[in-house]
């Protein structure tokens, strides 16, 4: 059972989500809030598996709330569900370390997205994925070697950015999953990053 909190300033949205998700018998709603302050308080109270947050909310927006939650628990899983595909919001959410960003138009995919995030994956809606390379790309000269990243590690970074999991990377590079995990751990340490999502952001910011 995936335990979550829902925070959205639209009560109808929150109620509808609660009904839809509980009907799956795979998700338990621990609490519902209407603003960013509620999000932080609910997270502290319930320590859910996932915080499902809107972006634009009164008092404290979803991005500010996400930052506050991650300060409490750096391993927190935050999934944004919003009507806004604003480029700046997407970039901020990615840099923050959110595990996903999906649009409310993709309502039917929320349960699947929650399961993916609970299993350690990052989830971005179709419209968001198509924007990532353009949003996060820059043209500054860049070399992985300057960061002590070797060719094999660079290959793994590229495959992570393409959304492959450890098994898929292992199969493609003819490595064991354990070896891929070790490579990934070393890469994150070298780049001072927390997880795969931040690594993908790093890639798209620096690739030409």
FISE-898887 format. One line per field, with one value per residue: residue number from 1; residue in three letters; z, x, y of N, C-alpha, C, O in turn. Coordinates in steps of 0.05 Angstrom, whole numbers, plus 5000, padded with zeros to 4 digits. Atoms other than C-alpha are relative to their C-alpha. Example, Ala and Ser with C-alpha at 12.3 -4.5 7.8 and 13.67 -1.06 7.14 Angstrom:
2
num: c(1,2);
residu: c(ALA,SER);
n.w: c(5000,4999);
n.u: c(5018,4984);
n.v: c(4976,4976);
ca.w: c(5156,5143);
ca.u: c(5246,5273);
ca.v: c(4910,4979);
c.w: c(5000,5014);
c.u: c(5018,4985);
c.v: c(5024,5022);
o.w: c(5013,5018);
o.u: c(5039,4995);
o.v: c(5024,5044);
***
This chain:
208
num: c(1,2,3,4,5,6,7,8,9,10,11,12,13,14,15,16,17,18,19,20,21,22,23,24,25,26,27,28,29,30,31,32,33,34,35,36,37,38,39,40,41,42,43,44,45,46,47,48,49,50,51,52,53,54,55,56,57,58,59,60,61,62,63,64,65,66,67,68,69,70,71,72,73,74,75,76,77,78,79,80,81,82,83,84,85,86,87,88,89,90,91,92,93,94,95,96,97,98,99,100,101,102,103,104,105,106,107,108,109,110,111,112,113,114,115,116,117,118,119,120,121,122,123,124,125,126,127,128,129,130,131,132,133,134,135,136,137,138,139,140,141,142,143,144,145,146,147,148,149,150,151,152,153,154,155,156,157,158,159,160,161,162,163,164,165,166,167,168,169,170,171,172,173,174,175,176,177,178,179,180,181,182,183,184,185,186,187,188,189,190,191,192,193,194,195,196,197,198,199,200,201,202,203,204,205,206,207,208);
residu: c(UNK,UNK,UNK,UNK,UNK,UNK,UNK,UNK,UNK,UNK,UNK,UNK,UNK,UNK,UNK,UNK,UNK,UNK,UNK,UNK,UNK,UNK,UNK,UNK,UNK,UNK,UNK,UNK,UNK,UNK,UNK,UNK,UNK,UNK,UNK,UNK,UNK,UNK,UNK,UNK,UNK,UNK,UNK,UNK,UNK,UNK,UNK,UNK,UNK,UNK,UNK,UNK,UNK,UNK,UNK,UNK,UNK,UNK,UNK,UNK,UNK,UNK,UNK,UNK,UNK,UNK,UNK,UNK,UNK,UNK,UNK,UNK,UNK,UNK,UNK,UNK,UNK,UNK,UNK,UNK,UNK,UNK,UNK,UNK,UNK,UNK,UNK,UNK,UNK,UNK,UNK,UNK,UNK,UNK,UNK,UNK,UNK,UNK,UNK,UNK,UNK,UNK,UNK,UNK,UNK,UNK,UNK,UNK,UNK,UNK,UNK,UNK,UNK,UNK,UNK,UNK,UNK,UNK,UNK,UNK,UNK,UNK,UNK,UNK,UNK,UNK,UNK,UNK,UNK,UNK,UNK,UNK,UNK,UNK,UNK,UNK,UNK,UNK,UNK,UNK,UNK,UNK,UNK,UNK,UNK,UNK,UNK,UNK,UNK,UNK,UNK,UNK,UNK,UNK,UNK,UNK,UNK,UNK,UNK,UNK,UNK,UNK,UNK,UNK,UNK,UNK,UNK,UNK,UNK,UNK,UNK,UNK,UNK,UNK,UNK,UNK,UNK,UNK,UNK,UNK,UNK,UNK,UNK,UNK,UNK,UNK,UNK,UNK,UNK,UNK,UNK,UNK,UNK,UNK,UNK,UNK,UNK,UNK,UNK,UNK,UNK,UNK,UNK,UNK,UNK,UNK,UNK,UNK);
n.w: c(5000,5002,4982,5011,4993,5023,4993,5023,4990,5011,4983,5018,5011,4978,4995,5023,4999,4978,5009,5021,4991,4980,5014,5010,4978,4999,4989,4976,4997,4972,4993,5022,4993,5020,5005,4996,4972,4994,5011,4982,4975,5004,5003,4974,4984,5010,5014,5022,5021,5021,4997,5026,4996,5022,5001,4992,4977,4982,4976,5009,5024,4999,5002,4974,4982,5006,4988,4971,4994,5005,4978,4977,5008,5026,5016,5006,5028,5007,5027,5005,5017,5004,5026,5012,5012,5001,5002,4976,4979,5005,4993,4971,4988,5006,4984,4972,4994,5001,5013,5024,5007,5020,5003,4991,5023,5000,4976,4999,4996,4974,4984,5012,4993,4972,4997,5011,4981,4976,5007,5004,5026,5004,5019,5011,5020,5028,5008,4986,5011,5026,4995,4984,5013,5006,4975,4983,5016,5004,5020,4988,5004,4977,5003,4977,4989,4980,4975,4994,5010,5023,5022,4992,4982,5018,5013,4981,4996,5023,4999,4978,5010,5019,4985,4996,4973,4997,5015,5028,5004,4998,5025,5023,4998,4994,4973,4980,4987,4978,5011,5007,4975,4989,5017,4995,4974,5004,5016,4982,4981,5014,5009,4977,5006,4981,5011,5029,5012,5001,5020,5027,5002,5005,5028,5019,4997,5009,5026,5022);
n.u: c(5017,4984,5011,4995,5016,5008,5002,5009,5018,5026,5011,5012,4978,4991,5021,5001,4976,5004,5019,4988,4977,5008,5015,4980,4992,4971,4991,5014,4997,4996,5009,5005,4996,5009,4979,4974,4995,5012,4983,4977,5011,5009,4977,4988,5018,5005,4977,5011,4982,5000,5016,5011,5004,5005,4980,5010,5018,4997,4982,4975,5006,4992,4971,4990,5008,4982,4973,5003,5002,4974,4982,5007,4993,4988,5008,5029,5009,5020,5011,5017,5024,5008,5011,4980,4976,4982,4973,4985,5010,4989,4971,4997,5008,4979,4976,5007,4997,5026,4999,5018,5015,5021,5021,5026,5014,4993,5013,5003,4974,4989,4995,4976,4978,4994,4987,4973,4984,4996,4980,4974,4997,5009,5022,5007,5021,4991,4994,4977,4977,4993,4988,4976,4974,4999,5001,4976,4975,4986,4979,4974,4981,5002,4986,5003,4973,4992,5014,4990,5019,4988,5018,5022,5018,5015,5020,5022,5015,5017,5022,5018,5015,5020,5021,4996,4994,4974,5000,4998,4973,4982,5003,4989,4971,4989,4990,5019,5014,4984,4979,5013,5006,4974,4993,5019,4993,4975,5006,5014,4980,4982,5014,5014,5029,5014,5014,5001,5014,4981,4981,5012,4999,4972,4994,5013,4989,4973,4995,5003);
n.v: c(4976,4975,4980,4974,4977,4984,4971,4985,4980,5006,5022,5019,5016,5018,5020,5019,5017,5019,5021,5016,5015,5020,5021,5020,5017,5001,4974,4990,4971,4995,4973,4982,4972,4980,4981,5010,5004,5026,5021,5005,5010,5027,5017,5004,5015,5027,5012,5017,5010,4980,4975,4992,4971,4981,4979,4974,5002,4976,5000,5010,5017,5028,5001,4993,5022,5023,4994,5003,5029,5012,4992,5018,5028,5000,5023,4998,5003,4979,5002,4976,5004,4972,4993,4982,5012,4978,5010,4994,5018,5027,4999,4997,5026,5019,4993,5005,5028,5013,5026,5000,4976,5008,4981,5010,5011,5029,5009,5030,5012,4994,5024,5013,4983,5004,5027,4998,4984,5016,5020,4988,4988,4972,5000,4974,5003,5000,4972,4991,5014,4988,4974,5000,4993,4972,4984,5002,4999,4975,5002,4995,5022,5018,5025,5018,5007,4980,5007,5027,5019,5015,5005,5018,4985,4982,5016,5005,4975,4996,5019,4991,4976,5010,5013,5029,5009,5013,5025,4993,4990,5024,5015,4986,4997,5027,4999,5010,4978,4991,4982,4975,4986,4989,4977,4978,4989,4985,4977,4981,4989,4982,4976,4989,5001,5018,5023,5002,4977,4978,5007,4994,4971,4993,5007,4982,4974,4998,5012,4981);
ca.w: c(5000,4979,5033,5007,5024,4974,4975,4926,4936,4895,4943,4885,4855,4922,4934,4864,4871,4938,4908,4847,4883,4941,4891,4867,4935,4926,4954,5023,5032,5099,5096,5050,5051,5013,5015,5020,5095,5100,5057,5104,5166,5137,5116,5185,5216,5171,5137,5074,5019,4970,4974,4916,4909,4865,4844,4851,4921,4973,5031,5004,4934,4918,4901,4966,5003,4967,4988,5060,5058,5029,5084,5135,5096,5039,5016,5009,4945,4915,4855,4826,4795,4763,4706,4691,4641,4652,4633,4695,4741,4708,4715,4787,4804,4770,4805,4871,4864,4851,4830,4778,4744,4710,4685,4712,4641,4651,4709,4691,4696,4768,4801,4753,4766,4841,4835,4792,4841,4900,4863,4856,4786,4761,4723,4676,4633,4558,4547,4599,4571,4503,4533,4575,4525,4503,4573,4606,4549,4547,4501,4551,4536,4579,4590,4634,4641,4679,4731,4733,4696,4650,4585,4616,4669,4614,4577,4639,4650,4580,4589,4656,4623,4570,4625,4627,4692,4720,4687,4619,4626,4647,4586,4538,4565,4579,4653,4716,4752,4812,4770,4743,4814,4835,4775,4789,4862,4842,4790,4841,4891,4839,4816,4886,4864,4904,4855,4783,4772,4790,4746,4686,4700,4702,4635,4599,4628,4603,4539,4474);
ca.u: c(5000,5029,5017,5010,4988,4951,4959,4919,4882,4824,4782,4745,4811,4834,4768,4767,4839,4822,4763,4801,4864,4830,4788,4852,4862,4936,4939,4923,4910,4939,4920,4895,4918,4903,4968,5043,5045,4996,5043,5102,5059,5026,5093,5122,5060,5052,5119,5084,5116,5099,5077,5030,5032,5002,5048,5008,4978,4967,5014,5070,5072,5086,5159,5172,5135,5177,5241,5216,5199,5266,5301,5264,5276,5326,5299,5227,5191,5154,5108,5079,5010,4992,4956,5019,5071,5108,5181,5208,5165,5190,5263,5254,5219,5274,5330,5294,5297,5224,5211,5159,5120,5054,4997,4926,4903,4937,4891,4884,4959,4966,4960,5012,5057,5052,5071,5131,5155,5145,5190,5245,5232,5223,5160,5146,5085,5090,5088,5142,5189,5187,5209,5268,5325,5308,5294,5357,5406,5460,5517,5574,5638,5636,5679,5663,5738,5746,5699,5737,5681,5708,5678,5639,5610,5591,5555,5515,5497,5470,5428,5401,5381,5344,5303,5333,5333,5393,5373,5364,5431,5465,5436,5457,5528,5537,5548,5516,5463,5509,5564,5516,5494,5567,5581,5519,5538,5608,5580,5532,5589,5635,5582,5554,5484,5430,5394,5379,5332,5386,5434,5387,5380,5455,5461,5410,5440,5509,5502,5511);
ca.v: c(5000,5068,5120,5191,5261,5305,5381,5423,5488,5461,5419,5386,5362,5334,5299,5269,5245,5213,5176,5153,5131,5096,5057,5023,4992,5006,5077,5103,5177,5198,5271,5327,5400,5464,5503,5496,5504,5446,5405,5413,5401,5339,5311,5321,5289,5228,5216,5190,5150,5205,5278,5294,5370,5424,5481,5544,5548,5604,5621,5578,5548,5476,5489,5524,5469,5416,5451,5453,5379,5360,5400,5357,5292,5292,5225,5250,5232,5291,5285,5349,5348,5415,5449,5490,5467,5532,5522,5556,5514,5450,5470,5490,5424,5384,5422,5415,5340,5324,5252,5272,5327,5310,5352,5347,5332,5264,5249,5175,5164,5187,5119,5090,5149,5140,5066,5084,5137,5090,5040,5091,5116,5187,5204,5261,5271,5265,5341,5351,5298,5330,5396,5372,5373,5444,5470,5445,5450,5502,5517,5526,5487,5425,5364,5304,5291,5356,5325,5258,5223,5168,5144,5086,5132,5181,5126,5110,5183,5187,5124,5148,5214,5173,5141,5071,5033,4995,4929,4961,4997,4932,4896,4950,4957,4882,4894,4865,4906,4908,4939,4991,5008,5017,5061,5102,5111,5134,5182,5214,5222,5254,5303,5315,5296,5261,5216,5196,5255,5305,5267,5272,5347,5353,5318,5361,5424,5408,5367,5405);
c.w: c(5000,5017,4990,5014,4974,5009,4975,5010,4989,5014,4982,4988,5021,5005,4978,5000,5022,4992,4980,5010,5020,4987,4989,5021,5002,5012,5024,5003,5030,5009,4975,5010,4977,4993,5007,5029,5010,4991,5019,5026,4997,4996,5026,5017,4991,4988,4978,4981,4978,5008,4972,5002,4975,5001,5011,5023,5018,5022,4993,4976,5002,4999,5026,5021,4995,5011,5030,5008,4997,5021,5025,4994,4972,4982,4993,4971,4995,4971,4996,4979,4996,4972,4984,4989,4995,5002,5026,5023,4997,5008,5030,5014,4996,5018,5029,5007,5000,4984,4975,4997,4979,5000,5008,4977,4998,5025,5003,5005,5028,5016,4990,5007,5029,5005,4990,5019,5025,4995,4993,4973,5000,4978,4991,4978,4972,4991,5013,4988,4974,5002,5012,4985,4994,5025,5014,4985,5002,4982,5012,4995,5025,4994,5025,5013,5021,5028,5009,4993,4975,4979,5007,5017,4983,4985,5018,5005,4977,5001,5023,4991,4980,5014,5005,5029,5001,4983,4970,4993,4999,4974,4977,5000,5007,5027,5018,5012,5023,4992,4993,5025,5011,4983,5006,5027,4998,4985,5018,5020,4986,4993,5023,4995,5018,4987,4969,4987,4998,4979,4971,4996,4993,4971,4981,5002,4986,4972,4978,4978);
c.u: c(5018,4985,5008,4985,4994,4997,4993,4980,4972,4988,4987,5021,5009,4980,4998,5024,4997,4982,5013,5022,4993,4985,5019,5008,5030,5012,4984,5006,5002,4990,4997,5004,4993,5021,5028,5007,4987,5017,5022,4990,4991,5023,5013,4983,4999,5023,4991,5021,5004,4983,4991,4991,4993,5023,4990,4979,5005,5020,5028,4995,5012,5031,5013,4994,5019,5027,4999,4999,5027,5021,4995,5010,5011,4992,4970,4995,4978,4991,4982,4979,4988,4988,5021,5024,5020,5029,5016,4992,5013,5029,5004,4994,5022,5025,4996,5005,4974,5002,4982,4986,4980,4978,4973,4984,5005,4991,5001,5027,5012,5007,5025,5025,5009,5015,5029,5018,5006,5022,5027,5004,4991,4979,4994,4980,5011,5008,5026,5025,5010,5014,5028,5025,5003,5002,5027,5026,5013,5024,5028,5019,5000,5015,4996,5027,5009,4987,5007,4979,5012,4979,4977,4980,4984,4978,4976,4984,4981,4975,4980,4983,4979,4978,5003,5005,5026,5002,5004,5028,5020,4998,5013,5031,5014,5014,4979,4985,5016,5022,4989,4994,5025,5009,4983,5006,5025,4995,4986,5019,5018,4987,4984,4970,4986,4988,5000,4987,5019,5022,4990,4999,5028,5008,4988,5009,5026,5006,4996,4983);
c.v: c(5025,5021,5028,5022,5015,5029,5015,5020,4997,4975,4978,4981,4980,4978,4979,4982,4979,4977,4981,4982,4978,4977,4979,4980,4996,5025,5007,5030,5006,5027,5017,5029,5018,5020,4989,4995,4973,4977,4992,4988,4971,4980,4994,4981,4971,4985,4981,4990,5021,5024,5008,5029,5015,5020,5026,4997,5025,4995,4991,4982,4973,4997,5007,4979,4976,5005,4996,4971,4986,5008,4983,4972,5000,4977,5001,4998,5020,4997,5024,4993,5028,5004,5016,4985,5022,4991,5005,4982,4972,4999,5001,4973,4979,5006,4995,4971,4985,4974,4999,5026,4992,5021,4988,4988,4970,4986,4969,4987,5004,4976,4986,5016,4997,4974,5002,5015,4984,4979,5012,5013,5029,5000,5028,4996,5003,5028,5010,4987,5013,5027,4998,5007,5029,5017,5001,5001,5027,4996,5005,4977,4982,4974,4983,4994,5019,4993,4971,4979,4986,4993,4981,5014,5019,4985,4995,5025,5004,4981,5006,5023,4991,4984,4970,4994,4984,4974,5005,5010,4977,4984,5014,5002,4973,5000,4987,5024,5011,5019,5027,5016,5013,5024,5024,5014,5018,5026,5022,5013,5021,5026,5013,5003,4979,4975,5002,5025,5023,4995,5005,5030,5010,4995,5020,5029,5004,4988,5021,4988);
o.w: c(5017,5012,4987,5029,4955,5028,4957,5026,4998,5009,4989,4986,5015,5008,4983,4995,5018,4997,4982,5004,5020,4997,4982,5014,5014,5017,5024,5003,5045,5031,4954,5031,4955,4976,5019,5036,5025,5005,5024,5037,5014,5005,5032,5032,5008,4986,4979,4981,4967,5019,4955,5016,4953,5020,5031,5019,5016,5029,4997,4979,5021,5011,5035,5038,5015,5022,5042,5028,5014,5026,5040,5012,4953,4957,4981,4954,5007,4953,5011,4959,5015,4955,4960,5003,4977,5020,5035,5039,5016,5022,5040,5033,5014,5029,5044,5030,5011,4966,4960,5016,4956,5020,5005,4981,4986,5037,5024,5012,5033,5029,5006,5013,5035,5020,5002,5024,5036,5014,4983,4967,5018,4959,5007,4962,4968,4978,5001,4984,4969,4984,5009,4995,4997,5026,5024,4997,5002,4976,4997,4995,5047,4972,5048,5037,5040,5048,5026,5006,4955,4982,4999,5014,4988,4982,5010,5008,4982,4995,5020,4996,4977,5001,5014,5043,4980,4971,4957,4972,4983,4963,4960,4979,5011,5030,5010,5011,5029,5005,4997,5025,5021,4994,5009,5029,5010,4991,5017,5026,4997,4994,5019,5001,5028,4999,4957,4966,4977,4966,4954,4973,4975,4958,4963,4983,4976,4960,4981,4958);
o.u: c(5035,4962,5031,4966,5010,4983,5010,4962,4953,4997,4988,5016,5012,4988,4995,5021,5004,4989,5010,5024,5004,4985,5010,5019,5040,5036,4959,5029,4983,4981,5009,4995,4987,5017,5029,5022,4999,5020,5027,5002,4996,5022,5020,4993,5000,5023,4997,5044,5026,4962,5007,4972,5002,5039,5001,4957,5026,5027,5047,4979,5027,5042,5032,5011,5028,5039,5018,5011,5034,5040,5013,5021,4996,4996,4959,5011,4956,5008,4963,4983,4978,4991,5017,5038,5036,5036,5030,5009,5022,5038,5021,5007,5028,5037,5014,5011,4972,5019,4982,4983,4988,4973,4969,4965,4990,5004,5006,5028,5034,5028,5041,5045,5032,5034,5047,5041,5028,5035,5045,5026,4978,4981,4990,4983,5033,5029,5041,5045,5034,5028,5044,5040,5025,5017,5036,5047,4999,5031,5047,5010,5000,5014,5002,5029,5023,4997,4994,4978,5018,4955,4954,4956,4960,4956,4953,4959,4958,4953,4956,4959,4958,4959,4984,5017,5038,5022,5019,5039,5037,5019,5026,5043,5038,5037,4957,4995,5016,5027,5001,4998,5024,5017,4993,5005,5026,5006,4994,5017,5023,4999,4971,4958,4999,4989,5011,4995,5020,5032,5005,5005,5031,5021,5002,5008,5033,5026,4978,4978);
o.v: c(5028,5027,5034,5017,5014,5035,5017,5013,5010,4953,4955,4957,4956,4955,4955,4958,4956,4954,4957,4958,4956,4954,4957,4959,4977,5027,5005,5038,5002,5031,5011,5036,5009,5037,4967,4977,4959,4957,4969,4969,4954,4958,4970,4965,4952,4961,4957,4999,5024,5021,5015,5035,5008,5021,5036,4987,5038,4972,5006,4963,4967,4978,4994,4972,4963,4986,4985,4963,4970,4994,4977,4958,5001,4979,4982,5008,5018,4997,5028,4980,5039,4987,5021,4971,5021,4976,4987,4973,4960,4980,4987,4965,4964,4987,4989,4965,4963,4971,4980,5042,4988,5034,4964,4973,4955,4969,4958,4963,4995,4974,4976,5004,4996,4972,4990,5007,4985,4971,4999,5022,5038,4985,5046,4978,5014,5031,5025,5001,5015,5035,5017,5024,5041,5036,5021,4999,5048,4973,5011,4953,4992,4964,4992,4989,5012,5003,4959,4958,4999,4999,4986,5010,5024,4996,4997,5023,5012,4990,5002,5024,5005,4975,4957,5009,4979,4968,4992,5004,4975,4975,5001,5001,4973,4990,4982,5047,5035,5039,5048,5040,5036,5044,5046,5038,5039,5047,5045,5037,5042,5048,5034,5024,4961,4954,5020,5033,5037,5013,5015,5040,5026,5011,5030,5044,5025,4995,5038,5001);
***
